[in-house]
Amino acid sequence: MKIGLITFHDTTNFGSLLQTYGLYKKVKDLGYDIDVVDYKCENIIKREIPKPFRLALNPKALVKELLIESVKRKKYKALSRFLHDNMSLSAQCDRSSVGQMSAKYDKFIVGSDIVWGMDIIDGDLTYFLNFEKNGHKKTAFSSSIGNPWSIQDKEKIKPLLEYFNYIAVREDESAGWVEELTGKHPAVVCDPTMLLEAQEWLKHTYIHSDKGEYVLVYFDTKNGDCLKSAIRYAEAHKLRVKYINYGLPQRGVQNVKPVSLEDFLSLINDAAKVVTASYHGMLFSIYFDKQFVYFNRAHKSRMNTLARK
């Protein structure tokens, strides 16, 4: 059986690539032939793909180029290398050509990530497999919605969801929203990164010289409470703070800019404690047996569901 996986794979987001690899690897380990469908969503490209280098004459734009954009390009290159080295990809396709993929695969899996978040995909119904006319080929695993659908969106989504052979979502809230449209309560399953043992992820880490000597912060809240909490804890326990920060440097902490999955996972694994407003920061703290504190920043249902479990 040939399976096509459609998700957010072409990205500068660590969590997106981690969940892609988790699901891809598990399906492959189960003995199936699987490709990541190299689908190019316009809005994901706009959100995730760094722009080419441009010589900026404006001082503010030049600072942004040197401090932010150049690092983002390095990160994209490193994550793209991991993707191509560890996963099989289909030919590239977009909205006009994705229908050609139907003849190439016996089944499609859509998931995980917030692939059904209409604010994220800007209404691109490809992630509801609207191009596939055979409902038996349509499966969703650990799909996430993020924010509730609007009334207008529900009208478009309802007939597409009703045509799925199987749906499993990632959050309790998502299950309720799907049941409202289909009349069936979908399974609530783990994030795909949880399909692999921690030892599998540890293969992609290395050891820092200051292992156990710092508190790691990954994502901050808008009011800065996440970072402030980490600083207070670090001061009380004579530790330093490492802040994963691709923006302007913050004073009083060590600003770090991991560009590869190995960099990112190693920072979590070597931390004395993790303080995070990231869903995957929370998950990998669990996998690596780290004490952690989480702050709920956005698309809150996923972290609430995980915390309850």
C-alpha positions in Angstrom: 0.0 0.0 0.0 1.3 3.4 -1.0 0.5 6.2 1.5 0.7 10.0 0.9 1.1 12.2 4.0 -0.1 15.8 3.7 1.0 18.1 6.5 3.1 21.2 7.2 6.5 19.9 6.3 8.3 22.6 4.4 8.9 24.9 7.3 11.2 26.8 9.7 9.1 25.6 12.6 10.7 22.9 14.7 7.4 21.5 15.9 6.0 21.1 12.4 9.0 19.2 11.2 9.1 17.0 14.3 5.5 15.9 14.0 6.0 15.3 10.3 8.9 13.0 11.0 7.2 11.3 13.9 4.2 10.2 11.8 6.2 9.4 8.7 8.7 7.2 10.7 6.0 5.3 12.5 4.0 4.5 9.4 7.2 3.4 7.7 8.2 1.3 10.7 4.8 -0.4 10.4 5.9 -1.6 7.0 4.1 0.8 4.6 5.5 2.7 1.7 5.0 6.4 2.4 5.8 9.7 0.9 5.4 13.2 2.3 3.3 14.9 -0.4 5.4 18.0 -1.3 2.4 20.3 -1.3 3.0 24.0 -1.5 0.3 26.0 0.4 0.5 29.7 -0.5 -0.2 30.8 3.1 2.3 28.4 4.7 5.0 29.6 2.2 4.1 33.2 3.2 4.4 32.3 6.9 7.3 30.0 6.9 9.7 30.3 4.0 12.4 33.0 4.4 12.8 35.6 1.8 16.0 35.7 -0.3 18.8 38.1 0.7 18.3 41.7 -0.2 20.8 44.5 0.4 18.9 46.9 2.6 19.7 50.6 2.7 17.3 51.4 5.4 19.1 51.0 8.8 16.1 49.3 10.4 15.7 46.8 7.5 19.5 46.2 7.5 19.4 45.2 11.3 16.5 42.9 10.6 18.3 41.3 7.7 21.5 40.8 9.7 19.9 39.7 13.0 16.8 37.8 12.0 16.4 37.0 8.3 19.9 35.6 7.8 19.5 33.2 10.8 16.0 32.2 9.5 17.6 31.2 6.1 20.2 29.1 7.9 17.4 27.4 10.0 15.4 26.7 6.9 18.4 25.2 5.1 19.1 22.9 8.1 15.5 21.8 8.5 15.1 21.2 4.8 18.3 19.1 4.8 16.8 16.9 7.6 13.6 16.6 5.7 15.3 15.4 2.5 17.8 13.2 4.3 15.2 11.3 6.4 12.0 11.3 4.4 10.8 10.4 0.9 9.0 13.3 -0.9 6.7 13.3 -3.8 7.0 15.7 -6.7 6.1 19.2 -5.9 2.4 20.2 -6.3 0.1 23.1 -5.6 -3.7 23.7 -5.6 -3.8 23.4 -9.4 -1.9 20.1 -9.6 -2.5 18.3 -6.3 -5.3 16.3 -7.9 -2.8 14.4 -9.9 -1.6 12.8 -6.7 -4.8 10.8 -6.4 -3.6 8.2 -8.9 -0.3 7.7 -7.1 -1.5 6.8 -3.6 -3.8 4.1 -2.2 -4.5 6.2 0.9 -3.9 9.7 2.2 -3.2 10.7 5.7 -3.7 14.4 6.7 -2.2 15.5 10.0 -0.9 16.5 12.5 -0.2 20.2 13.3 -3.0 22.8 13.0 -3.8 21.6 9.5 -7.5 22.4 9.9 -6.9 25.8 11.3 -8.6 28.1 8.7 -6.6 31.1 10.0 -3.4 29.2 9.4 -4.2 27.7 6.0 -6.2 30.8 4.8 -9.1 28.6 3.7 -7.0 26.1 1.7 -9.3 23.1 1.6 -6.5 20.8 0.3 -5.9 19.9 3.9 -9.4 18.5 4.0 -8.4 16.3 1.0 -11.0 18.0 -1.2 -9.1 16.8 -4.3 -9.7 13.1 -3.5 -13.1 11.8 -4.6 -12.7 8.3 -3.0 -13.7 8.6 0.6 -12.1 5.3 1.5 -8.7 6.8 0.8 -9.1 9.7 3.2 -7.7 9.5 6.8 -7.0 12.1 9.4 -4.5 11.4 12.2 -4.0 13.8 15.0 -5.3 16.8 13.0 -5.7 20.0 15.0 -8.0 22.9 14.5 -6.6 25.5 16.9 -9.4 28.1 16.9 -13.1 27.4 16.4 -14.4 27.5 12.8 -16.7 30.3 11.7 -20.2 29.6 10.5 -19.1 30.2 7.0 -16.2 27.9 7.2 -18.4 25.1 8.7 -20.6 25.1 5.6 -17.5 24.4 3.4 -15.9 21.9 5.8 -18.9 19.8 6.8 -19.4 17.9 3.5 -15.6 17.2 3.3 -15.4 15.8 6.8 -18.4 13.6 6.3 -16.5 12.0 3.4 -13.5 10.8 5.5 -13.1 7.1 6.1 -11.5 7.8 9.5 -10.8 10.8 11.6 -8.6 11.2 14.7 -7.9 14.6 16.2 -5.3 15.9 18.7 -7.5 17.8 21.2 -10.7 17.3 23.1 -12.1 20.6 21.8 -11.3 19.6 18.2 -13.2 16.4 18.7 -16.3 18.3 19.8 -16.1 20.6 16.8 -15.7 17.7 14.4 -18.6 15.8 16.0 -20.8 18.9 15.6 -20.4 18.7 11.8 -20.3 14.9 11.3 -22.5 13.5 14.1 -19.6 11.2 15.0 -17.2 11.6 17.9 -13.6 11.2 16.5 -10.8 9.5 18.5 -8.5 11.9 20.4 -5.0 10.7 19.9 -1.4 11.8 20.7 0.7 14.2 18.8 2.7 12.1 16.3 6.0 12.9 18.1 4.7 10.6 20.8 4.6 7.6 18.4 8.4 7.3 18.8 10.2 6.3 21.9 12.3 9.0 23.6 15.5 7.0 22.6 14.6 7.6 19.0 14.6 11.3 19.5 17.8 11.2 21.6 19.6 9.9 18.6 19.3 13.4 17.2 21.0 15.2 20.2 24.5 16.0 21.4 25.7 17.1 24.8 26.5 20.7 25.7 29.5 21.5 28.0 27.1 23.3 30.4 24.6 20.5 30.7 22.3 20.9 33.7 23.5 24.5 34.3 20.7 26.5 32.7 17.0 27.0 32.5 15.7 26.9 28.9 13.0 29.3 27.7 11.3 28.4 24.4 8.6 31.0 23.3 7.5 33.8 25.6 4.0 35.1 26.4 3.0 38.6 25.1 3.3 40.0 28.6 6.7 38.4 29.2 5.6 36.2 32.1 7.2 33.1 30.8 10.7 34.7 30.6 10.3 36.5 33.9 9.3 33.2 35.6 12.4 31.5 34.2 14.7 34.3 35.4 13.3 34.2 38.9 13.8 30.5 39.1 17.3 30.7 37.7 18.3 33.3 40.2 16.9 31.3 43.1 18.8 28.1 42.0 22.0 29.7 40.8 21.4 28.8 37.2 21.7 30.8 33.9 18.8 31.3 31.5 19.1 30.3 27.8 16.4 32.0 25.8 15.6 30.6 22.3 15.1 34.0 20.6 15.3 34.9 16.9 14.4 38.5 17.5 16.2 41.4 19.2 18.4 40.2 22.1 17.0 40.3 25.6 19.2 41.6 28.4 20.2 39.4 31.4 19.9 36.1 29.5 21.9 34.2 27.0 20.1 34.5 23.7 20.5 31.3 21.6 19.4 30.7 18.0 19.3 27.0 17.2 19.2 26.3 13.5 18.9 22.5 13.3 16.7 19.9 15.0 19.8 18.6 16.7 20.5 22.0 18.2 16.9 22.4 19.4 16.5 18.9 20.9 19.9 19.1 22.6 19.0 22.4 24.3 15.9 20.8 25.8 17.7 17.6 26.8 20.6 19.4 28.5 18.5 21.9 30.5 18.1 21.8 34.2 14.5 23.0 33.7 12.3 24.1 30.8 9.9 27.1 30.9 7.9 27.2 27.7 4.9 28.6 25.9 5.4 26.1 23.1 3.4 22.9 22.7 6.3 20.9 21.4 8.6 22.5 24.0 6.1 21.0 26.5 6.1 17.6 24.8 9.8 17.2 24.5 10.3 18.2 28.1 8.1 15.2 28.9 9.9 12.8 26.6 13.3 13.9 28.0 12.1 13.7 31.6 12.6 17.4 32.3 10.9 19.4 35.0 9.0 22.1 33.2 6.5 25.0 33.5 4.2 25.8 30.6 2.4 29.0 29.8 -0.5 28.9 27.4 0.1 31.4 24.6 -2.1 30.6 21.6 -4.3 27.8 20.2 -4.8 26.9 23.8 -6.8 23.6 23.4 -3.7 21.5 22.5 -1.8 22.4 25.7 -5.0 22.1 27.8 -5.6 18.6 26.5 -2.1 17.5 27.0 -2.0 19.0 30.6 -5.2 17.1 31.5 -3.8 13.8 30.3 
